[in-house]
Amino acid sequence: MRLLRRVRDDLSAGQNLEIYVTALLSLTLAVLGAFNWASDDVLSAATLATLALLAGSLLGSRRQVADLAARVRAGGRGNISAEDFLSGDKPEVPQQVREAQDIRVMGVTLARTLRNLVDELERRAAAGALIRIAVIDPHTTAPVEAARRSTLPDRPEVYLNRLRPSVDLLRELADRAGPSGRIEVRFLPFVPAFGLVLLDAGRSRGVIHVDVYSHSSASGDAVFTLRPGRDGHWYEHYQAEFERVWEAGRPADASDGFPTVPSG
């Protein structure tokens, strides 16, 4: 049954078609020859055609192996392109959040991130997921610092305006979660050097997205993704970085319009 499922999956995905065609032709030729249902000339021609198809399949496989070996050698020489591991966005995050039990997000104002994820975060909170969000503290010099690093160095009010709807969304999430909710918010007295989205980071299927913030540039931030089995040390590094930043933050409380959540 497992073999049949594998064949079905390959055919539906359009994979290994030449191998299945070759096997089918070989079986057909064997049956025709065994029962003398085809002449020797027809069998010989069909056999040659099958061998040609098999040779083409082997050639394609060797070419794929050669390409893979070339990429591995290039990686060993440090010739991997930044395009191979950096991107400009995280389009897969909403789906990943939808399945996560531990969600931790850190950034400057997170205006776009929260706007895109608010519905999923509300659903995950209702399902009992732990959600921790850290943004800059509007009551410190962090908005001024953020402005200095941006293309609007003399307008910290821009960051206050961006932060306000994020805080409103977080208040609403915390209110809807109720007393049994697991939404925790902290305010940072500084601008984090990078943004983080950690999803089930303590599990083998976890993932961490890192936003590399630009300085005085409107060209957008670079993003790279880390996984525990593949990125070992750096995965653990950024996982620990979130915890360090979280500990440095001020827990949101009633003075911010939030229900008080015990630290820990």
Buried (B, 14 or more C-beta within 10 A) or exposed (E): EEEEEEEEEBEEEEEBEBBEBBBEBBEBBEEBBEEEEBEEEEBEEBBEEBEEBBEEBEEEEEEEEEEEEEEEEEEEEEEEEEEEEBBEEBEEBEEBBBEBBBBBBBBBBBBEBBEBBBEBBBEBBEEEBBBBBBBBBBEBBBBBBBBBBBEBEEBBEBBBEBBEEBBEBBBEBBEEBEEEBBBBBBBBBBBBEBBBBBBBBEEEEBBBBBBEBBEEEEEEBBBBBBEBEEBEEEBBEBBEBBEEBBEEBBBBEEEBBBBEBEEE
